[in-house]
């Protein structure tokens, strides 16, 4: 199986270096071409040392990629939520193909958060490790005692 690097932000500059004009349409076509090649490799049993769990994770993420891009001809047709879902799915696939814990921790992900005290949602992006730290920090904050005990000052 070809070791495909599926990072969305790396894909578009590569097409520009090849001398081809990069459009949202060509970017989506490149993504779908890579995913179809990877799917064909997996279906043919060319997994190049990937475990069954990794293959299942790749297949699950590819279902997300194909669902998000169904009926779309270009990246510009995706909503913000769809762009987030697509990027996260591509990052999950990339981490499994690269097959390292460091790759999974360093993969970029985006998530939606509600701003405290408002109904506004914002998109935050960072590495998987940063997202885990943010969640753990929020959990720690919620688990702290809310009532002052002895000697609170």
Backbone bond lengths (Angstrom), bond angles and torsions (degrees), N, CA, C in turn:
res aa  C-N    CA-C-N  psi(-1)  N-CA   C-N-CA  omega(-1)  CA-C   N-CA-C  phi
1 X - - - 1.444 - - 1.514 108.56 -
2 X 1.287 115.93 141.37 1.451 121.01 177.34 1.517 108.91 -71.49
3 X 1.321 116.10 137.20 1.465 119.73 175.15 1.523 107.08 -83.67
4 X 1.315 116.14 98.01 1.455 121.31 -176.18 1.517 110.13 -92.38
5 X 1.288 116.11 132.50 1.449 120.41 172.58 1.510 106.31 -95.90
6 X 1.304 115.39 117.68 1.451 120.48 -167.58 1.520 113.56 -108.65
7 X 1.296 117.50 22.98 1.459 120.14 -177.87 1.518 109.87 -71.56
8 X 1.307 115.97 123.55 1.452 121.93 -176.97 1.525 111.55 -59.29
9 X 1.319 117.65 -43.23 1.457 120.31 -176.61 1.521 112.23 -73.53
10 X 1.317 118.42 -18.47 1.461 121.06 174.74 1.516 111.49 -87.91
11 X 1.309 116.73 -26.64 1.447 121.82 -175.36 1.525 111.85 -66.11
12 X 1.303 117.80 -46.29 1.457 120.82 -175.85 1.525 113.00 -67.33
13 X 1.348 120.31 -42.74 1.465 118.70 176.57 1.525 112.48 -63.82
14 X 1.333 118.42 -30.75 1.457 120.15 178.51 1.514 111.15 -63.95
15 X 1.312 117.07 -39.66 1.458 120.20 178.05 1.524 110.33 -66.09
16 X 1.335 116.31 -34.84 1.468 119.49 178.33 1.518 110.79 -67.15
17 X 1.337 117.36 -37.91 1.454 120.53 178.37 1.522 112.06 -66.29
18 X 1.315 116.82 -26.66 1.459 120.88 179.20 1.521 111.12 -76.80
19 X 1.325 117.04 -0.80 1.451 120.77 177.78 1.513 113.65 87.19
20 X 1.309 117.18 4.73 1.454 120.71 179.14 1.521 109.04 -93.69
21 X 1.317 117.13 139.52 1.463 118.13 175.68 1.526 109.43 -67.15
22 X 1.313 115.83 132.87 1.455 120.45 -177.70 1.514 108.46 -94.87
23 X 1.309 114.63 123.58 1.454 120.44 175.47 1.513 107.44 -124.61
24 X 1.320 115.54 166.16 1.459 119.44 177.05 1.521 110.00 -61.42
25 X 1.333 116.02 -33.43 1.465 119.68 179.84 1.520 111.22 -68.14
26 X 1.339 117.19 -46.90 1.470 118.92 -178.98 1.522 110.78 -67.36
27 X 1.339 117.83 -33.39 1.463 120.94 177.78 1.516 111.25 -62.17
28 X 1.319 117.03 -43.61 1.456 120.54 178.82 1.526 110.41 -66.67
29 X 1.322 116.67 -39.53 1.465 119.77 179.56 1.529 110.85 -64.25
30 X 1.336 118.01 -38.50 1.461 121.15 177.33 1.523 111.43 -64.76
31 X 1.316 116.13 -41.65 1.467 120.59 178.63 1.524 109.85 -61.69
32 X 1.325 116.49 -48.31 1.459 120.02 -178.34 1.527 111.53 -65.81
33 X 1.323 117.00 -36.23 1.464 120.38 177.66 1.538 109.95 -62.58
34 X 1.339 116.48 -46.82 1.467 120.53 178.81 1.524 110.95 -60.86
35 X 1.319 116.56 -44.02 1.461 120.07 -177.69 1.526 111.19 -65.99
36 X 1.323 116.82 -39.49 1.466 119.77 177.99 1.524 111.49 -66.67
37 X 1.342 117.65 -37.52 1.470 120.78 176.50 1.530 110.81 -65.44
38 X 1.328 116.35 -43.94 1.458 120.85 178.71 1.530 110.50 -63.12
39 X 1.335 116.89 -43.25 1.458 121.47 178.81 1.530 110.27 -61.79
40 X 1.326 117.33 -42.61 1.469 121.12 178.94 1.531 110.76 -62.83
41 X 1.339 116.84 -40.91 1.464 120.73 177.80 1.530 110.86 -61.51
42 X 1.318 116.64 -45.35 1.459 120.86 -179.31 1.522 110.45 -66.15
43 X 1.330 116.86 -43.67 1.465 120.60 179.61 1.529 111.41 -61.97
44 X 1.340 116.66 -32.19 1.463 121.06 179.62 1.527 112.12 -83.16
45 X 1.333 117.10 -1.65 1.464 120.57 178.43 1.513 114.16 85.53
46 X 1.319 117.83 9.18 1.470 121.13 178.29 1.535 108.04 -88.61
47 X 1.340 115.54 81.18 1.466 120.11 -175.51 1.516 112.90 -102.65
48 X 1.331 119.46 -5.49 1.463 123.98 172.14 1.525 113.33 48.33
49 X 1.333 116.50 49.00 1.452 120.41 173.59 1.517 115.47 86.33
50 X 1.326 118.48 4.41 1.454 120.20 177.27 1.524 109.19 -74.24
51 X 1.322 115.88 143.06 1.460 119.89 177.88 1.525 109.65 -76.64
52 X 1.316 115.30 166.41 1.469 120.39 177.72 1.521 110.24 -60.03
53 X 1.341 116.42 -40.15 1.463 120.51 178.82 1.520 110.79 -61.30
54 X 1.335 117.40 -43.11 1.466 120.78 -179.82 1.530 110.99 -64.80
55 X 1.332 115.87 -42.16 1.468 119.82 178.37 1.528 109.51 -61.86
56 X 1.330 117.22 -42.14 1.466 120.69 178.66 1.522 111.51 -63.84
57 X 1.339 117.35 -39.22 1.466 121.07 177.40 1.532 110.76 -64.09
58 X 1.331 115.84 -41.09 1.468 119.86 178.61 1.525 109.80 -63.87
59 X 1.329 116.59 -46.62 1.466 120.07 179.71 1.530 111.33 -60.11
60 X 1.327 116.82 -42.05 1.465 121.24 179.75 1.528 110.66 -62.89
61 X 1.328 116.93 -43.36 1.467 120.43 178.92 1.528 111.06 -67.83
62 X 1.342 116.83 -34.58 1.464 119.36 178.73 1.531 111.31 -67.90
63 X 1.317 117.68 -33.73 1.463 120.29 174.99 1.522 108.86 -58.39
64 X 1.323 116.24 -42.18 1.470 121.32 178.42 1.531 110.46 -63.91
65 X 1.337 117.53 -45.23 1.475 121.68 -179.97 1.526 110.00 -58.36
66 X 1.328 116.62 -49.68 1.460 120.28 -177.14 1.529 111.80 -68.45
67 X 1.330 117.67 -33.37 1.468 120.70 178.22 1.529 110.70 -67.69
68 X 1.327 116.30 -43.12 1.468 120.76 -178.02 1.526 111.14 -67.58
69 X 1.328 117.05 -37.26 1.470 120.57 -174.22 1.525 113.06 -92.82
70 X 1.321 118.07 -2.47 1.460 120.76 -177.54 1.529 110.95 -59.22
71 X 1.321 115.25 126.26 1.459 121.20 178.67 1.511 114.71 79.26
72 X 1.315 117.77 -0.48 1.466 121.58 -179.31 1.529 109.31 -97.49
73 X 1.319 116.27 144.80 1.462 119.88 177.83 1.524 112.09 -109.62
74 X 1.319 116.81 -11.07 1.454 119.74 -179.43 1.515 111.70 -154.00
75 X 1.337 115.52 159.43 1.466 120.57 179.96 1.526 111.75 -64.19
76 X 1.317 117.04 -27.28 1.457 121.07 -180.00 1.510 113.98 -66.07
77 X 1.315 117.25 -17.26 1.461 121.00 179.59 1.523 112.52 -84.45
78 X 1.316 117.44 -6.66 1.462 120.97 -178.95 1.516 110.36 -84.12
79 X 1.334 116.28 140.71 1.459 120.39 173.39 1.524 108.52 -74.79
80 X 1.319 117.06 171.62 1.461 120.91 178.44 1.520 110.16 -59.80
81 X 1.326 117.18 -43.71 1.465 120.94 179.36 1.528 111.09 -62.59
82 X 1.331 116.63 -40.59 1.466 120.12 178.87 1.525 111.29 -67.34
83 X 1.326 116.80 -37.54 1.467 120.19 176.61 1.522 110.61 -62.68
84 X 1.319 116.67 -42.09 1.462 121.55 178.14 1.523 109.93 -62.64
85 X 1.332 116.68 -47.44 1.472 120.36 179.26 1.525 111.49 -60.89
86 X 1.338 117.00 -42.10 1.463 121.01 -179.72 1.524 110.84 -64.64
87 X 1.326 116.92 -47.64 1.460 119.82 -179.04 1.527 111.17 -62.51
88 X 1.325 117.12 -42.52 1.465 120.08 179.27 1.526 111.28 -63.56
89 X 1.322 117.58 -41.69 1.465 120.55 179.28 1.526 110.54 -64.29
90 X 1.333 117.56 -42.96 1.463 120.78 178.50 1.523 111.15 -63.90
91 X 1.307 116.87 -37.93 1.466 120.48 178.20 1.525 111.20 -66.62
92 X 1.340 117.40 -39.86 1.468 119.80 177.55 1.519 110.90 -62.90
93 X 1.321 116.36 -41.18 1.467 120.29 178.41 1.517 109.91 -63.92
94 X 1.328 116.39 -46.18 1.462 121.26 -179.19 1.526 111.01 -59.20
95 X 1.324 117.22 -42.41 1.466 120.85 -179.28 1.525 110.84 -64.07
96 X 1.312 117.71 -39.17 1.466 120.21 179.63 1.526 110.91 -71.21
97 X 1.326 116.84 -39.03 1.462 119.86 179.85 1.522 109.98 -66.92
98 X 1.337 117.19 -40.37 1.468 120.08 177.91 1.519 111.03 -72.52
99 X 1.360 116.59 -25.51 1.458 122.19 169.08 1.524 114.74 62.74
100 X 1.307 117.41 42.53 1.459 119.42 176.05 1.518 110.23 -138.07
101 X 1.322 115.90 150.80 1.470 121.07 176.28 1.526 109.64 -63.97
102 X 1.346 116.33 -40.17 1.464 120.34 179.99 1.523 110.33 -61.56
103 X 1.323 117.18 -39.47 1.462 120.07 178.91 1.522 110.16 -63.59
104 X 1.337 116.89 -40.05 1.464 119.57 178.76 1.525 110.74 -67.26
105 X 1.326 118.31 -41.09 1.467 120.36 179.34 1.519 112.18 -69.08
106 X 1.322 117.40 -32.13 1.463 121.35 -177.84 1.515 113.59 -91.34
107 X 1.326 117.65 -2.07 1.464 118.10 -179.84 1.518 109.14 -68.82
108 X 1.301 115.55 141.43 1.452 120.79 179.02 1.513 109.58 -82.41
109 X 1.315 115.83 136.64 1.456 122.29 177.05 1.518 107.79 -136.47
110 X 1.302 116.00 156.52 1.451 121.44 175.28 1.520 108.12 -124.58
111 X 1.313 115.84 149.67 1.449 120.31 179.14 1.512 108.35 -147.45
112 X 1.335 114.94 156.65 1.457 121.56 -179.51 1.522 108.33 -99.55
113 X 1.316 115.52 135.38 1.467 121.40 178.05 1.507 109.36 -130.45
114 X 1.318 115.84 145.41 1.461 120.50 174.07 1.520 108.28 -88.15
115 X 1.320 116.16 132.62 1.455 121.34 177.76 1.522 107.71 -73.77
116 X 1.311 116.07 128.50 1.454 121.85 -176.34 1.524 110.74 -56.59
117 X 1.321 116.15 131.55 1.454 121.88 177.25 1.518 114.05 84.45
118 X 1.330 117.87 2.44 1.464 120.80 179.29 1.519 109.39 -134.98
119 X 1.320 115.63 176.89 1.458 121.18 173.54 1.524 110.73 -103.22
120 X 1.330 115.60 11.56 1.460 121.39 -176.60 1.529 110.36 -83.04
121 X 1.314 116.66 131.83 1.460 122.00 173.15 1.523 108.20 -102.74
122 X 1.313 116.15 139.82 1.457 121.11 176.30 1.522 108.51 -122.91
123 X 1.311 115.45 152.92 1.453 120.84 175.98 1.513 107.96 -98.32
124 X 1.321 115.75 125.18 1.462 121.38 176.07 1.506 107.68 -114.02
125 X 1.310 116.36 141.36 1.455 121.18 177.63 1.521 108.94 -126.65
126 X 1.293 115.21 147.98 1.458 121.48 178.60 1.519 108.33 -178.83
127 X 1.302 116.16 -170.93 1.460 119.07 178.72 1.521 109.63 -80.80
128 X 1.302 115.47 164.05 1.467 121.15 177.21 1.531 110.10 -57.77
129 X 1.329 116.40 -39.32 1.465 120.58 179.31 1.532 110.96 -64.85
130 X 1.336 117.10 -40.93 1.465 120.42 178.68 1.529 111.13 -65.00
131 X 1.328 116.85 -39.34 1.460 120.22 178.46 1.526 109.82 -64.91
132 X 1.326 117.27 -41.29 1.463 121.31 178.71 1.527 109.99 -63.13
133 X 1.340 117.07 -42.66 1.470 120.67 178.52 1.519 111.15 -62.73
134 X 1.335 117.44 -41.22 1.466 120.85 179.40 1.529 110.49 -63.41
135 X 1.323 117.11 -42.57 1.469 120.78 178.82 1.523 110.92 -65.09
136 X 1.340 116.09 -42.98 1.464 119.39 179.79 1.522 110.64 -65.46
137 X 1.330 117.45 -38.54 1.460 120.60 177.91 1.523 111.35 -63.44
138 X 1.320 117.06 -41.96 1.465 120.79 177.87 1.523 110.17 -64.99
139 X 1.322 116.27 -41.42 1.471 120.24 179.44 1.531 110.16 -64.00
140 X 1.345 117.10 -43.50 1.464 120.61 178.61 1.524 110.98 -60.84
141 X 1.343 116.81 -40.85 1.455 121.06 179.32 1.523 110.63 -61.67
142 X 1.331 115.51 -43.55 1.465 119.27 -178.66 1.524 112.34 -69.27
143 X 1.321 117.33 -28.76 1.458 121.20 -177.13 1.535 113.21 -85.67
144 X 1.341 118.10 -10.11 1.466 120.14 178.92 1.516 109.99 -66.74
145 X 1.325 117.29 147.68 1.457 119.72 177.64 1.530 110.60 -61.60
146 X 1.309 115.85 138.16 1.464 120.94 -178.50 1.520 113.07 -94.01
147 X 1.323 115.65 -15.16 1.457 120.43 -177.72 1.511 108.63 -108.96
148 X 1.304 115.52 137.20 1.446 120.26 -179.19 1.525 109.25 -72.42
149 X 1.313 115.22 133.03 1.471 120.27 178.84 1.519 110.31 -90.73
150 X 1.313 117.13 -149.36 1.457 123.26 -179.51 1.532 109.13 -71.74
151 X 1.343 116.80 143.44 1.467 123.69 177.42 1.520 113.27 58.07
152 X 1.328 117.40 50.82 1.461 120.42 179.40 1.529 112.30 -82.99
153 X 1.258 118.16 -8.09 1.458 120.48 173.76 1.442 112.36 91.70
